[in-house]
Amino acid sequence: MALLRAAVSELRRRGRGALTPLPALSSLLSSLSPRSPASTRPEPNNPHADRRHVIALRRCPPLPASAVLAPELLHARGLLPRHWSHASPLSTSSSSSRPADKAQLTWVDKWIPEAARPYAMLARLDKPIGTWLLAWPCMWSITIAAMPGDLPDLKMLALFGCGAVLLRGAGCTVNDLLDRDIDNKVERTRSRPFASGVLTPLQGVGFLGIQLLLGLGILLQLNNYSRILGASSLVLVFSYPLMKRFTFWPQAYLGLTFNWGALLGWAAIKESIDPAIILPLYTAGICWTLVYDTIYAHQDKEDDLKVGVKSTALRFGDLTKYWISGFGAACVGSLALSGYNADLGWPYYPFIAAAAAQLAWQVSTVDLSSRSDCNKNLNSLS
């Protein structure tokens, strides 16, 4: 306890501008880790044992303040025992969190090498729901474009599936690069790689280049019309993160971005766009995005107010369920119109009914005042 008091005193002395260097903190934490009774006895005849650690803290260069706010960073670097949480004595965050345990570990934590793990987290490989939400409009479009009685083009489904992983990762990289000064002020996002200091912006730009290069390889497998259409989506991808600074409707802009595959999937098969079929499908995707991302944005509404960013969750407020009910109805109606214009048979419409039931369940059951329920509601779409 004397060592702990000395360390905390040193942290207070240094103030909020700089935090404990990781190597020295590693030494400090290792001395605090549980050990056998014999090893926990104080060193005899050595009254300066505690002071050595404090001296080490003073000699090492400081880290950014965001580093100590993210115990996940210390866990990932092996500097904080797994049983420690946000509520541990060295944490400066007042927010509480459950201790990490095996049930909370994702496949990225278990299988990705430690050096590559921050990049996997940056691409949100641990949260595949976003990739699914990006891929679904592509799959809808490719399926509707198939000849009557034929299965969808399996090669195109595979290409667009891989493209969804890469484009979603690139979009998240751009988003985190531009939002890193905001993310470290929001509870849900302060442990992201840039906000927590695990990755530098230069490393992020390099990773973005790799993802875009791989995406180009997929785009070149498509026809010329689709190549131009696909490349034009990058304007939306790169500008979306800025929208929350200027408008209360960033979720609508996300809808334009995330559902571009509804246009591209059809073009990849037909080498053209049929507005009567594809525009209602695109509209359905945009309305769907307004439903699920408005629900998702309610997680951050308190932090968004503090940092000054905008969202439909703040715009709609207590009327949110009325708004998203309207968007849900527009989504279902647009899907039905697209299928009707494509001359799809009756088997198409039971799927529309199932989609309507899912949307009704989401809207009616979600607790918009509960962060965990908003997050669970989104993940129900995967």
Buried (B, 14 or more C-beta within 10 A) or exposed (E): EEBBEBBEEBBEEBEEEBBBBBEBBBBBBEBBEEEEEEEEEEEEEEEEBBEBBBEBBEEEEEBBBBBBBBBBBBBBBEBBBEEBBBBBEBBEBEEEBEBBEEEEEBEBBEEBEEEEBBBBBBBBBBBBBBBBBBBBBBBBBBBBBEEEEEEBBEEBBEBBBBBBBBBBBBBBBBBBBBBBEBBBBBBEBBBBBBBBBBBEEEBBEEBBEBBBEBBEEBBEBBBEBBBEBBEEBBEBBBEBBBBBEEBBBBBBBBBBBBBBBBBBBBBBBBEEBBEEBBBBBBBBBBBBBBBBBBBBBBBBBEBBEEBEBBBBBBBBEEEBBEBBBEBBBBBBBBBBBBBBBBEBEEEBBEEBEEBBEEBBEBBEEBEBEEBEBBBEBBEBBE
